[in-house]
Amino acid sequence: MAGLFPLWKHDTRRLAEEFIERGFKAVVCCVNDPQLTESDVGSELDAEFFRSLPAGVDPCGENGEYHSFVYDGPIFRRPVAFAFGETVYRPLGAAVAIDGSATQGPAIPVPATSTPTKTKGFWFVDLKLGGPEPAGAVTR
């Protein structure tokens, strides 16, 4: 295996198609809310997901639109068993301590901007690895 970082100047639509063609499986675990919505969290990265992306969203999430978890593919000995946990929203302006209490300052510092596409926050879904499910099982 050889990683290619970053994917600049590569056709990311073609890379997404190749990802599917080669048999990799992944789910969306975080979305940037101006580009995608809560309903996109937990989506399977498949042909339908890539077709449904709004204009301006990079198919590989190269501009921070989303993050994914790859759980199966030709380089895996077996699929990673996992289940979806809680879906939560984290606004950029409110930091949260590990115990759940609010803290001072932004959760994720961003430069001040007056543009209408300013990031407001992120939707995350917890992924619980292992468990009683058979290898490769994905439960929602």
C-alpha positions as CSV (number, residue, x, y, z in Angstrom):
1,M,0.0,0.0,0.0
2,A,1.1,3.5,-0.7
3,G,-0.8,6.6,0.6
4,L,-1.2,9.6,-1.7
5,F,-1.5,12.8,0.2
6,P,-3.1,15.1,-0.6
7,L,-5.3,14.3,-3.6
8,W,-4.7,17.7,-5.2
9,K,-5.0,17.7,-9.0
10,H,-6.6,14.2,-9.0
11,D,-10.1,13.7,-10.4
12,T,-11.9,13.0,-7.1
13,R,-15.1,11.9,-8.8
14,R,-13.1,9.2,-10.6
15,L,-11.3,8.3,-7.3
16,A,-14.7,7.8,-5.6
17,E,-15.9,5.6,-8.4
18,E,-12.6,3.6,-8.2
19,F,-13.1,3.2,-4.4
20,I,-16.5,1.5,-5.0
21,E,-15.2,-0.5,-8.0
22,R,-12.4,-2.0,-6.0
23,G,-14.8,-3.2,-3.3
24,F,-14.1,-0.8,-0.4
25,K,-16.9,0.0,2.0
26,A,-17.1,3.1,4.2
27,V,-19.6,5.2,6.1
28,V,-19.9,8.9,6.8
29,C,-19.0,9.6,10.4
30,C,-18.9,13.5,10.4
31,V,-20.3,16.2,8.2
32,N,-19.7,19.9,7.9
33,D,-23.2,21.3,8.3
34,P,-23.2,24.0,5.6
35,Q,-22.4,21.4,2.9
36,L,-24.2,18.3,4.2
37,T,-26.9,17.5,6.8
38,E,-27.6,15.3,9.8
39,S,-29.3,12.9,7.5
40,D,-26.0,12.3,5.7
41,V,-24.2,11.1,8.8
42,G,-24.1,7.3,8.8
43,S,-24.6,7.1,5.0
44,E,-22.8,4.3,3.1
45,L,-20.3,5.7,0.6
46,D,-21.8,4.1,-2.4
47,A,-22.8,5.2,-5.9
48,E,-26.1,6.7,-4.7
49,F,-24.3,8.8,-2.0
50,F,-21.8,10.2,-4.6
51,R,-24.7,10.9,-7.0
52,S,-26.6,12.8,-4.3
53,L,-23.8,15.2,-3.3
54,P,-24.7,18.8,-3.7
55,A,-22.9,20.9,-6.3
56,G,-19.6,22.1,-4.9
57,V,-19.1,19.2,-2.5
58,D,-15.9,17.3,-3.3
59,P,-16.8,13.5,-3.7
60,C,-13.8,12.6,-1.5
61,G,-14.5,15.3,1.1
62,E,-11.1,16.9,0.3
63,N,-12.4,20.4,1.4
64,G,-13.6,19.2,4.8
65,E,-17.2,18.5,3.8
66,Y,-17.2,15.1,5.5
67,H,-15.1,12.4,7.1
68,S,-15.5,8.7,6.7
69,F,-14.6,5.4,8.3
70,V,-13.5,2.6,6.0
71,Y,-14.6,-0.8,7.4
72,D,-14.0,-3.3,4.6
73,G,-12.2,-3.7,1.3
74,P,-9.7,-5.9,-0.6
75,I,-6.9,-5.1,1.8
76,F,-8.8,-6.1,4.9
77,R,-8.5,-9.7,6.3
78,R,-12.1,-9.3,7.5
79,P,-14.6,-6.4,7.8
80,V,-14.5,-4.3,11.0
81,A,-17.6,-5.0,13.1
82,F,-19.2,-1.8,14.4
83,A,-22.5,-0.3,15.3
84,F,-23.7,3.3,15.1
85,G,-24.1,5.1,18.4
86,E,-25.4,8.6,19.2
87,T,-25.5,11.3,16.6
88,V,-24.5,14.7,18.0
89,Y,-24.1,18.3,16.8
90,R,-21.1,20.3,17.9
91,P,-21.3,24.0,17.1
92,L,-18.0,25.8,16.5
93,G,-18.7,28.4,19.0
94,A,-19.3,26.2,22.1
95,A,-16.6,23.9,23.5
96,V,-17.7,20.9,25.5
97,A,-15.5,19.3,28.1
98,I,-15.2,15.5,28.3
99,D,-17.7,15.5,31.2
100,G,-20.3,17.3,29.0
101,S,-20.0,20.7,30.7
102,A,-19.5,23.8,28.7
103,T,-16.1,25.4,28.6
104,Q,-14.8,28.8,27.5
105,G,-13.9,29.5,23.9
106,P,-14.8,27.9,20.6
107,A,-14.7,24.1,20.2
108,I,-12.8,24.6,16.9
109,P,-11.2,27.9,16.3
110,V,-11.9,29.4,12.9
111,P,-10.8,32.7,11.4
112,A,-13.5,35.4,11.5
113,T,-15.4,35.8,8.2
114,S,-18.5,37.6,6.9
115,T,-19.2,35.1,4.1
116,P,-22.6,33.4,4.1
117,T,-20.9,29.9,3.9
118,K,-19.2,30.3,7.2
119,T,-19.0,26.9,9.0
120,K,-21.4,26.7,11.9
121,G,-20.6,23.2,13.2
122,F,-20.4,19.5,12.6
123,W,-22.6,16.5,12.9
124,F,-20.9,13.4,14.3
125,V,-22.0,9.8,14.8
126,D,-20.3,7.6,17.4
127,L,-19.0,4.3,16.0
128,K,-18.9,1.5,18.5
129,L,-16.3,-1.1,17.4
130,G,-16.7,-4.8,18.1
131,G,-19.7,-6.0,20.0
132,P,-22.0,-9.0,19.6
133,E,-22.5,-8.4,15.8
134,P,-20.7,-10.8,13.4
135,A,-17.7,-9.4,11.6
136,G,-18.8,-6.9,9.0
137,A,-22.2,-6.2,10.6
138,V,-23.3,-2.6,10.6
139,T,-26.3,-1.8,12.7
140,R,-28.1,1.5,13.0
